Amino acid sequence: MPSPRSSRERRTGSGRLEFLSLVSQRSPGPPDSPSRRRESGGSAAAPLPEEDCMKLNPSFLGIALSSLLAIDLWASKRLGVCAGESSAWGSVRPLMKVIEVSGHGIPWLLGTFYGLCQSDSSAAREVLLNLLFALLLDLVLVAVVKGIVKRRRPTHNKMDMFVTISVDKYSFPSGHATRAALVCRFVLHHLVLAVPLRVLVVLWALIVGVSRVMLGRHNVTDVLFGLLLGYALYSVVEYCWLSPLSAPALFALWSH
Ligand SMILES: CC(C)=CCC/C(C)=C/CC/C(C)=C/COP(=O)(O)O
């Protein structure tokens, strides 16, 4: 009966044992070709491609991210209570859609542009011009991140949104959430409002965020990241603040 060792060892003329590597016994070809798989007979000795090894030994970060993703998908599905007319809170869907329009890019862009054309004080023009710049920057940033991440919207989402652009088939981050956080910080910094109104502005931003998940448009992490991104974006807008001194040509366009 041949010993198990004999299949992997060969005696040379000098009597020394020469170890044959399994790799050298295999036929040439790509590492994971069907012929190679057939020859190895699926035995445990065949080395795995590097990416498979990584799947078998996921890092702590990998496990944490997969768990977060699983919780995110589960929570988003449960919270998507207005995703359709027949959903648990389907009757609230029309109200959620009004909130959706209140955070949409078109009314904000058109409203700011209209205000800019109507304003007769240079201080108001400066604020509105910067708001317009902030809204455009937000649209571009969200489109770039959506295009890079390419995360699909939740499967329970009904794609019946008011005016979208091509990247809006993706969900990460929520454009409504970034805009709500950005506009909220902008308004709180540049408009003198009574405390109840300031509270209302913050509530509006939070409700816009929550409504994205309830409508089934987004997962929870899309909205949380969107709110953070919009919050951070306001700091960029403040840093790049346009004034008659820094952008005289732009202000000359709007002076009557
Ligand atoms: C000037 C210009 C290109 C305007 C485009 C305005 C527009 C269609 C914005 C899209 C707003 C939108 C539907 C964002 C998606 O929000 P999510 O919260 O669903 O990510």
Ligand as a Chemical Component Dictionary entry (heavy atoms), coordinates in Angstrom:
data_LIG
# 
_chem_comp.id                   LIG 
_chem_comp.type                 NON-POLYMER 
_chem_comp.pdbx_formal_charge   0 
_chem_comp.three_letter_code    LIG 
# 
loop_
_chem_comp_atom.comp_id 
_chem_comp_atom.atom_id 
_chem_comp_atom.alt_atom_id 
_chem_comp_atom.type_symbol 
_chem_comp_atom.charge 
_chem_comp_atom.model_Cartn_x 
_chem_comp_atom.model_Cartn_y 
_chem_comp_atom.model_Cartn_z 
_chem_comp_atom.pdbx_ordinal 
LIG C1  C1  C 0 -29.141 73.590 -11.845 1  
LIG C2  C2  C 0 -29.508 72.171 -11.680 2  
LIG C3  C3  C 0 -28.662 71.132 -12.318 3  
LIG C4  C4  C 0 -30.568 71.834 -10.951 4  
LIG C5  C5  C 0 -30.991 70.462 -10.668 5  
LIG C6  C6  C 0 -31.933 70.466 -9.511  6  
LIG C7  C7  C 0 -32.352 69.089 -9.210  7  
LIG C8  C8  C 0 -33.151 68.330 -10.181 8  
LIG C9  C9  C 0 -31.983 68.553 -8.062  9  
LIG C10 C10 C 0 -32.303 67.154 -7.656  10 
LIG C11 C11 C 0 -32.792 67.173 -6.265  11 
LIG C12 C12 C 0 -33.033 65.778 -5.837  12 
LIG C13 C13 C 0 -34.187 65.056 -6.377  13 
LIG C14 C14 C 0 -32.172 65.185 -4.984  14 
LIG C15 C15 C 0 -32.294 63.796 -4.510  15 
LIG O1  O1  O 0 -32.445 63.841 -3.141  16 
LIG P1  P1  P 0 -32.283 62.532 -2.306  17 
LIG O2  O2  O 0 -32.521 62.960 -0.878  18 
LIG O3  O3  O 0 -33.304 61.561 -2.756  19 
LIG O4  O4  O 0 -30.876 62.048 -2.515  20 
# 
loop_
_chem_comp_bond.comp_id 
_chem_comp_bond.atom_id_1 
_chem_comp_bond.atom_id_2 
_chem_comp_bond.value_order 
_chem_comp_bond.pdbx_ordinal 
LIG C1  C2  SING 1  
LIG C2  C3  SING 2  
LIG C2  C4  DOUB 3  
LIG C4  C5  SING 4  
LIG C5  C6  SING 5  
LIG C6  C7  SING 6  
LIG C7  C8  SING 7  
LIG C7  C9  DOUB 8  
LIG C9  C10 SING 9  
LIG C10 C11 SING 10 
LIG C11 C12 SING 11 
LIG C12 C13 SING 12 
LIG C12 C14 DOUB 13 
LIG C14 C15 SING 14 
LIG C15 O1  SING 15 
LIG O1  P1  SING 16 
LIG P1  O2  DOUB 17 
LIG P1  O3  SING 18 
LIG P1  O4  SING 19 
# 
